C-alpha cells in the first residue's frame, strides 16, 4: 500500500484543521489516469471518517502526486523532492502572508509523494487551450502578484533572504548550458531561423552563424538571482497547463507544479506568462495592461499587510521586463520544438541529442507548425538584432 493507516490519520487531521475529534474508518488509493504529467504519477486518495459525537460516515477526497514508478532518473527524483520541500516549507508559510489563495493546500509530503487538496472538486479547471484570453490573463496576473508579494513579506517577517538561505533547494532544472533538452532546442531554433526566406541575405546569415547563439546565451544569466534588481520567489513555468481557473470568472487562478521555482526578479514570471500564453499579436496588445495590473495588485497585496513600502518601483519593473523579454522570447521558441510537434517525435534522441532535422522537415510538411515556428523565430531574431545594436 502506498500510504499507511497511520499516515492517513495524520493526513485526515491536517486536511480538516478542525477542533472536532474525527476517527479514520477506511481509506483507498486509486490511480488517476486523467491527470498527465512528466514528473509524477497521480492518484485519488479517499478517506472515510466519522466524528465521535455523531457516527455519520463522511468522505474526503484528496489528490496524490507520487514519484513516477518507471523513473530511475536521478534528476527527476531531485526535482520531485524540490517541489515536496517547497510545499512543505516555503509555500505554506508564504501563503499565510496572502489574502489571495494562489496555491493548493498541501496536507502531507514525503520524499516520494505529496498529498494535496483536490482543486477540481472545487470547480477549478485548466483553460483547455494553450493560449489564454484576456480574462484568464487577468486572473493569472492577480495570483502571480499575490505570490510575489507574499515572497517579499515572508523575507521581511522572517528576516531571511530566500536566495541565500534556500539557494541549495532552488536549483535550476530547465534552462542551463549543461541541460541537454534546452541546448538541443536552442540549436533547432537557430537552424529554423537560418532556414527562413527573409534571412537569406549575407548580413543576416553571418549574424545567425556568428552572433546569434551568444546573444541568446544571455538567457542563462537571467535564471540566476539578479544583482541589479530585487528578487522574489518566481514560479518560472506559468504556461496554461500549470494554471487552474476558478468557477467564478474573475477569481484568482491557482498555480500548480512549483518544481521550476527560482529566486529571480518578478519580470521573469511576467515575461514567461506573457510569451508562453499569448500569440505575438495578442501579447503586444495586452502587455502594458498586464504589467500595470500586476503592479496594482502587488501594491494591494502589500497594503493588505500594511507593508506598501516594500513595493517594487514601477520604473524598475518596466526596465527589468525589457531586459527579461529575452527569456520569454527564447523559451517560447525552444519549448515550441517540443510541445508543438507530435508526441511520437519526442524520443530521447530528439530531446537530448539533436532535433534540428526533424524540426526543419516538419516545418516543410505542416503549415500550422511552420507558421508558429516562424513567428517564434522572427521574435528571436528581432530581439537579438535589437540587443546587438544596444
ABEGO torsion letter per residue (X at the ends): XABBAAAAAAAAAAAAGBABBBBBABBBBBBBAABBBAABBBBBBBBBBBBAAAGBBBBBBBBBBBBBAABABAAAAAAAAAAAAAAABAAAAAAAABABBABBBBABBBAABBBBBBAAAAGBBBAGBABBBAAAAAAAAAAAAAAAAAAAAAAAAAGBBAAAAAAAAABBAABBAABAAAAAAAAAAAAAAAABAAAABAAAAAAAAAAAAAAAAAAAAAABBBAABBBBBBAGABBAAABBBBABAABBBBBBGAAABBBBBAAAAAAAAAAAABBAAAAAAAAAAAAAAAAAAAAAAAAAAGAAAABBBAAAAAAAAAAAAAAAAAAAAAAAAAAABBAAABBAAAAAABAAAAAAAAAAABAAAAAAAAAAAAAAAAAAAAAAAX
